[in-house]
Each structure stands twice: as structure tokens, then as C-alpha cells.
Amino acid sequence: MTALPDATYLPDFLAARAAERPDAPCWVFGDRTWSWAQAWESVGQAAGALRADGVGRGDRVAVLDRNNPAVLQVLLGGCHVGAATTVVNWRLAGDELDYVINDCRAKVLFVGHRLLDQLELIRDRLEHVEKIVVVGGADDGFEAWLDGAAPIDRQDDVTPDDVCVVMYSSGTTGRPKGVQLTQAAMVAHSVNGAGDTTYADGDMLLVAMPMFHVGGTSYALLGPVKGVPGYIVSEVDATLMAGGIMAGCTHAFLVPAVVAALVAAGPEAMALFGRLKGVGYGAAPMPPPVLRAAMAAWPDTSFQQVYGMTEFGGVITTLEDDAHRDTAHPERLTSAGRPVPEAEMRIVDPTTLQDVPAGGSGEVWFRTPQATIGYIGRPDDTAALITDDGWVRTGDLGRVDDGGFLYIEDRLKDMIITGGENVYSPEVERVLAEHPAVAEIAIIGVPDDRWGETVKAVVAFRPGASASPDELIAFARERLAGYKAPSSIDVVEALPRNPSGKILKRELRKPYWGDSTRQV
């Protein structure tokens, strides 16, 4: 496989691949394949069409659709004219949809044909949209929109510091914030976040993670960076993903919930996905039993865990395959790995804002060229996120071992303080996840008149399995200090999650804390 192209602007990767291998496949979607040259031409057409619609430097457009090459065509075409693209979470409810589209001030809205009913619910509330283009279906206007414009190259006024992506953070509280990522930041992420994975001729990416998530968009953009075609499926669907593997996909990025579902589905499903040469995973913690089961079932597959944030364009640390299999340090299987190139890391006391002693716990900070320039229209939130000297506060609590491996212990706001002792929920979750009846687990703090907070476990059982609360509490007490073990257990059918797979702990806490501003 060829070396990474030199790139200053995000579309430069695709331009290089189109020059090197114009007739080789770039994107596969349904029954259609785009060569590198065809993909590059379509990006130029998208740029020309945007300019014809009055979209220029500093403007924004939005795409409301499931995964589709059109997302990439619009995004990269927007780079040519200095415009930013927001990929809208199509799972949002009506009032959330119009909030995002209005907040990013999109001038042109691209809507997938299967989402037209959702559009009708909010059409009269869109404040800035001047044009709507339907993508696909009987009313498809996207191909005509492309074909009706002459391709153009990057415009002279465009700079690497122009925002090219506005991605809305999948926060667990309040309205999502529009994270602004520049072309320079996305180029840095594309180079630094790729990790140690190598690709050979004939390899192909399975692009399934939703592109409204930064991990989905960044993974789709990895194809041109590495010169590997992407097989794009519209959504995370077992049949569609299996079809991709049957078509020759060799690498995939999966969220832990998908891996857990494959493990639960049994040997046949695991055998099919065992054809993959490489599996990346992230966006949420992987339960250790699930990871061990996957590694055992796929002994020839390379594993890579990624940890990151929308504010970094995605990946900021990686746990590579060699660390997954390091028998001298099995504990590192629960780590988030080490920082990507060009990323500096600090562990900071959130109260004093001073670095903690080596091995101590504190808030994880990074400084990196991948970082966002801030949130749209939220100067106070931006100031709280980014320090004057460029450090980004993650809001995650963690520690670093003597090998430079980062361990995420909790969200700063989710740490439980019981009787003056700090309890990091992932530590308790990892223990209870080992119980054979437990399918998924969340640890939360609930109010207690004596201790301030006590530890509660919310669990969902595996099909056909169960355990009593006393049994689970005893299981934890055998493996943890007494104050860390849960004092009560709630059983649910499934844990609430946001679209990126993160457990909504605020929803779990609501019955106990109510509407109080105090949540700890």
C-alpha cells in the first residue's frame, strides 16, 4: 500500500488517490461503485453546485441522512469553497432536529428520501435553510444537483484554518453543542489517528458506524488517507454488515454493543466476522468478558481500541494489538492506550489545576493540532473547554501507568463520593460485568442521608439468566473494598444509551435525584 499523501487540505488525500489509481474502487454503496477518479470528480461537482447555490467561505450546510457517499461528497465539496458541513443525527426527535439545523445556520439541507416525513414535521421551523435537496428515492434531486454544476477546484480564499465540519456532541445532558473542526485539525486527525494498522491491496473498510458520529465520519474519511476503498452501509444492521463481509470487507470499526451482540448471537455470527483482518472499537467501554470472547474467537484478527472525543476529531489515544496481547501486562487490556502522535497529555487536579503526582488520578487534558477551535455560539463553554495555552479539558478522570498507558476511571461529573471515599464507576462495572448473568451494567451514585451518596448498580441480564441482588452484591464485595460495592441493585431490560452508545447515567439517576441541580 502506498504511503500517506502529503495533505494540507482535507480533500488532498482523495486527490492523491485519484491521481495514483484513478480506476480502482473508492466507494461501494448498494449496487454502485465509484472509482477514485469518479469520487474526486463528484467532489468538484459538489463544490460547484454549492457555489452556484450561494454557499461560500464561512457558510454551513447540513446533511440529514443515513450513511451515504453523498455525505462525503458534500463535506469534501464544502471544503473546496470553505463551507462547513453538519451531519445531523437522523434519530433525533423533531424539536431536537430543528434545534441542530437552526443552531448551525445551515443554508442548504440535504435530506435522505427515507427521512422526508421527519422533515415535514420541522420544515416550517427552519430559520436559515434556503434550499432542500432530496437524496435518493423517487424524488431524488441529488444526482441532478451534482450533474447540473461544473466541477471547481479549491477556491483562492479558502485556508486550512477554515471550519469544515460542525459535529454535534452527543452529550448526556442539555442541548448538544456544535463542535467546530477545521481542515487543518481534520488533516492532523486523519494522519495521527490511523494508528498502527497496515493495509494491503484488496483490503476494504466496512463503514457502518453512523456518520453523524465523529467516529463514523472520520472512519469513512480514513479510506482516502490509507488508499483503501470503503464499503458503505446505510446503518448498523446485521444483514447489511454481513453483506459487506461477504463482499470482501477486511477491516471494520465497531462499537462495543455490536461486538457484544455478535458474541451473544453465537458461533456462526462470530465465524463470519472472524474473517476480518482488523477490528477497531471505541465510543464506549468494552466489557472485559466481551473483549476476551472476541479475541478468543478471532485469534487472527488485529484489535485496536480508540479513545477520543468529538472535540479532537475522534481518536486521541489508541491501544494497539500488541498491547492487547501483552501477557506481561494483562492489566493494560483495560486501558485506553497511549496518545496518538503530536498529542501531549496531562493528568490535572480539577480543583488546583496542577499536575498530579505520577500514577495519581485527575482530569485528563490534551494539547493537539487535532483540537476544535470551540463551540458554535458558546464562548463560555469554549472557555471552559480550552485553556489559554491550548489544553483541552476532557471531563474524564484518569491515571497513567509507568508505560504511558492511560486508564479512564470515570467522568468527572459521574464520580461517586461516599463517606469521603471516591468510587470510580468503571472499576465496579468491570467487576460486575464478570458475573455470568450480567449482560450490561451501569454504576451510579444515589443520595444517602448518612454517606452523602451510596453506590447503586443498574443491570440487565443475559437472555435466560438472572441473579438476586444479594448475590450480585456479594459477588462485588468478594472482589472490591466494601465501600465500592453496590448497596442496592436495579434490574432493567436494557440500559438507556445515546446514539453513540454511551450509557445515559443521568436518566438512571433521575428517579433518585429528581430535578435537583445537585446530582452528586
N, C-alpha and C positions, 0 to 999 in steps of 0.2 A: 504494500500500500504506500502511496506517495506521502511525502512529508506534509506537515500543515502549511498551507499557503500563508504568505505574508498578508496581513489584513490590517487596514486602518478603519474601514467602514464595514458594517455587518454584512452587506451583500458581497464583499470582496471574496469570501470563501466560495460562494456559488459561482461567481465569475471565473475563478481559477479552475474549478472543476469543469465548467463548460468549455474552457479552452483546452484542458488536458484530455478530456474524454467526452467529447460532445454527444456521441451516440449511445453512451452507456446509460443505464436507468438511474434516475434520480428519485422520483416518487412513484409509488404504486398505490392506487386508490380505487377500489372496486375493480372494474374491468378495464381501467385506463392506466397507462404508464406514460410518464413524462421522462424524456431523456434530460441530461444535464443542460444541453443546448435549448431544448424546449422550455425547461423550467426557467432558465435565465431570460429567455425572450419574454415569457409571461410576466416576469417581474418588471421588465422595462415597460411592457404594455400597461401593467397596473399603475406604474408611476405616471405614464402619460395620461391615463384615464383620471387619476386623482388630480393631476394638474388641470385637466380640462374641466373638472368639477369645482375648481377654485380652491383646492387644497394645497397649501404651501407650507413653508417652514414655520414651525410653531403651532400648526393646526393639529387636530386629533380626529381620528376616525375610530369606529368600533365594529367588531365582528361578533354577532350573536349566532353561533352555530356550533354544532358538534365538530369533532376533528375533521379537517378537510384541507387539501392543499391550498384552497382559497385563503385560508388564514395566513399561510406563509407568503403567498403571492402579494396579499395586501400589506402585510407587515414589511416585507423587504422592498416592495414598491414604495411604500411610505418613506423608507429610509432614503430613497433617491431624491425625494422632494423635501426632506426634513420634517416630515409629519410623524406623529406617534400613533401607534395602534393599541387599542384596548381590546383584549379578547374577553368577552363578557361571559360570566358563569351562567350557562343556559338553565341551570337547575334553580336559579333564584326565583322567588315569588315576585308578583307584579310590582309591588311598591319598592322592592329591592332592585329590580331590573331598571326601572326608570331612574332610581337614585344614581346608579353607577353610570348610566349613559349620559345623564344630565351633569353629573359631577365631573366627568372627563370632557364635557363640552364637545361631544362628537359632532362633526359637520356631516359626515356620511356614515350611514349604518348599513352593514351587510348582514342579512338575516337568512338563516337556513330555512328551506321551504317547510321543514317539519316543525318549525317554531313560529309560523305565521299566526297561529291562534294566540300565542303568548304576546306577540307584537300588538295585536289588535287591542289587548287589554290596556296597553300603555301608550298607544300611538298618540293620543291627544294630550299626553303629559310630557312629550319630548320637547325640550325647550330650545335646542340648538340644532337638531338634525334638519338638514336641508334636502337630503336625498336618501332614499332607501333602495337598496339593490337586493333582490331575492337571489339566493344561491341554490341552484338545483331544482328538481321537480318540474312540474308542468309550466310553472310561471317563472322559470329560470331567466334571470336577466344578467347574470354574472358574466357568462361567456360573451354575450353581445357587448357588455360594458367593456370587457377586455379587448375584444376584436375591433371595436369601434375607435380605438385610440392608437396612435402611432407610438411605438416604443421610444422612451427617452432614457438618457443616462443620468447619473447623479448631477443635480443642479449646482451651479457655481457657489451659491450662498450656503450650501449645507456644510456643517462641520462635524467632527467626531463627537463633540460635546452636545450635539442636539439630542433631545429625548426621542427615542424610537419606540419604546414600549412603556405603556402605563398599565401595570398589572395590579389588580385589587387584591390586597392581602386578605386571606381567609381567616381573619381574626375571629376569636371565640367570644368577643364582647363588642357591643356597639356596632356602628356602621363601618364597613370596610374602608380602608384608606388607599388612595391611588398612589402606588409606588412608581416613581419616575426613574427609568433606566436609560442611560444614554447609549449611543452607538459604541463609544469607547468602552463603557462598562460591559456591554454585551459581548464585544470582541474579547475583552480580557477574560470574561467568564467562559467563553467558548474555548479558549486556549487552555486556561488553568483548570477548569472543572472537568475536563475529559478523563482525568485520572490515568492509570497505567494500562488501561485496556488497549490491546492491539487488534487490528482488523486485517483480514486477508481478502484477496479478490474473491468475489462470490458471497461475501458476508452481507447481511441485510438487517437493519434495525426494525423491530416491531414497535411502532409508535402508537401506543394505546392510551397512555395517561392523558387526561383532558388538557387541551392547550390553554384553557382558561386558568390553569395552574402553571406557575412559572416552571415547574419541573417538566410539564408536558411540552411547553413551547421550547424550552432550552434543549430538551432531548430531541425534538423534531429538527432543531437547528444544528444539532451535532452531525447530522448526515453530511452536509456540505463541508463542515470543518474536517471531518475524517475521510471524506470521499466515499462514503458508504450510502447506498440507497436506503430510503425509508419506506416501509410498508405501513401505510396509514390506515387505521381502523377508526370508525366514527366514534366509538366509545368502548369502555371496558366491558366487553361482552365475551363470555367464554367461547361461544361459537366463532365469533369474528377473530378472536385471538388464536384459537386453534387453527383456523384457516390460514392465518399468517404464518404459523409454524409449518404447516403442510406446504405452504408456498415457498419455504426456504429461509424464513427469518432465523437469524443466528444469535441475536442479542436483543434484550428487552430490559426496560425499566418497569418494575412492578412495585406497587405499594404493598406493605405487609399484609393487609387484609386480603389481597388477591392470592398471595402465597399461602396464607392460612386456608383459604377456600380450596386451593389445589390440594393441599395436604389432606384436608377433610374429604375431598372427592375420591381419594383412593389411588391405587397403583396405576390404573390406566391413564388418568389425567397426569399424574406425576411423570409417567414414562414419556408421554407426548412432550411435555415441557422440558424434560430432560435432554431433548435434542439441542437445546440452546447452548451455545458456547459460553455465553456470558449473561449474567443476571445482575443488574443494578437494582438497589432497593433503597427506599427512604420515604420521607414525608411524614413518617410516624415511626415509633419504636417497633422493632421486630421482636415478638415474644421469643425468648431463647428456645423453647421447645419446637417452635415452628421453624426457626432457623436451623436447628440441628437436624430436624427431619428433612428439610430441603437439601442440606449439604450431604446427608447420607444417601438420599435418593438420587442426587445429581453429582456423583463424585467427579465427573469430568468437566463440570461447569465452573467457570470462574465467577466468584462473587465479589461485589463491590457495594459497600454501604456508603450512602452520602448523607451528609447533614448540611442544612443550609436554611436560607430564608429568602423570601421574595426580594428583600432589600439588598441581597447580594447577587441577584440574577439567578439564584438557585444554589449551587453547591459551594460550600466554603471549607468543608473537611471531607476526607474520604478514608474509608477503611478498606484497603486493598485485599486481594485474595490471599497474599502471603500471610497477612496478619490474621485472616480468618482461620488459617491452618497452622498457626504457630503454636506447637504443643508446649513450648517453653513458657508461653504467656497466654493460657486459655482465657484469662480474665479479660483480655483485650477484645474478645468477641462481643462484649457488651459496650465497647467504647464506640465513639463516633469517628475514630481515626485521627489523622493529623491534617493540619491546614494545607490547602492547595498552594501551589507556587504564588509568590508575591503577596500572600496574606500574612500579616502579623497578628498575633493573638496575645491577649492579656486576660488574667483572672483577677477581678477587681472587687474589693469590698464595696457593696452597693451603698453603704452608709458613709464611709470615709472617702470613697473613690480612690483609695490607694491599692496597689497590687498586694494580694495576699501572699503569705509565705509559700514556698514551693510545696506542692501537694495539697494546699488548702483549697477550700471551696469558696466560690464567689461568682459574680456575674461575668459571663463570657463576653469579651469585647474583641472586635476585629477591625483592622485597618487594611483596606484592599482597593485596588483600582476598579474592582467589580461593583463597588458600593453605589447605592442610589444617591441621587442628589437631594432627595427628600420627597415629601408627600405633596400632592396637589392641594393647594389652598389651605394647608395646615402648618403654618410656621411654628406654632408652639409644639406640635407633635414632632416636627422635624428637629427642632432644637433639643427636644428630649431624647431623640434617637441618635443624633450625630453630635459629637463633642466638637469644640472649636478647632482641635487639632486632628480631626478626621476619623476618630474612632467611632464605630457603630456599636451601640449597646444592644445586645440580642434579647435581653429579658430572660435569658436562660441561666440557671445556676449550674456550675460545673467545676471540674478539677482536672488537672493534667498530671499524668504519671511521669516517671523519670525517663520514659522513652518519647515523650512529647505527644502521647495519645490523650485525646480529650474524652472525658466522661460527662455526659449531660445528666445531671441529677434531678432537675426539676425546673419548672417555670418559676421565675422569681415570685410571681403573684400566687402560685399554687403551693408553695412550700407550707407545710403544716407545722405549727409551733404548739406543742402540747406540754404543759407544765414546764415551759422554758427550754424544752429539748426540740431541736429541729428534726423533722422527719421528711425525707425526700421520697416522694411517692413512687418514682420508678424502682427504687430499691425494694419496696414492699410488693409492687406489682410483679417484679421479676420472680420473687419467691412464690407468690400465689399462682403465678402462671404455670408453675411446675406441677401443680396439683392435677391429677389426671382427669378430673371432672370439669376443669375450668377451660372455657373457650376464650373468653376475653375478660379483662379485669381493669378497673379504674379505682384508684385510691383518692379519697377526698377528705378534707377536714370538715367536721361539723361542730357546732357550738357546744360547749360544755361549761357548766357553772363553776366547776372546780378547777379544771385544767385549761380553760380557755378554748381549746379545741381538743377533740379526740379523733382518732383515725377510723374511718369507715371504708369498707370495701364494697364496691358495686360490681357484681359478677354476672356473667352469662355462661350457662353451662353448655357443654358439648351435647349434641343430639343423643338422647337416651341416657344421659349421665346426670347425676345430682350429688350433692353433699350437704350436710346440715351446717348451719352457721357455726356451731360449736366445733365441728370437725375442721372447718377451714381456719378458724381462729387458732385452734390447737396446732394445726399444720404450720401456721406462720410463727407461733410462739416457739416452736422447736427450732426455728431457723433464724430468728431475729431477736433483738433485745425486746423486752416486754413492752416498752413504751411505743415501739414501732409497729407492733402487731395490731390489727384492727380490733376494736372493741365491739363492732357491730357489722352485720353483713346485709346488704340488699341484693335481691336476685331479680334480674330483668331478662327479657328475651334477647335484647341486643342493646349495646351501648350507643348513645346518640353521637353522631360524627358530623363534621362539616364536610364539604365536597372534597377536600384534600385528604380526608381520612383521619384528621385529628379528632380525638375524643372531646366532646363539649362538656368539660367538667363544670362549667358554670351552670349548665342545665341540670346536672346532677346535684349541684349544691343548692339550687333554688328552693326546694321544699324545706330546707333546714335554715337557710339564711334569709329567705323571703326577699323583700325589696330593700333590705338594709344596705346602706352604702358600705358597711363593714362586711367583708367576705372572708375575713381571717380572724 
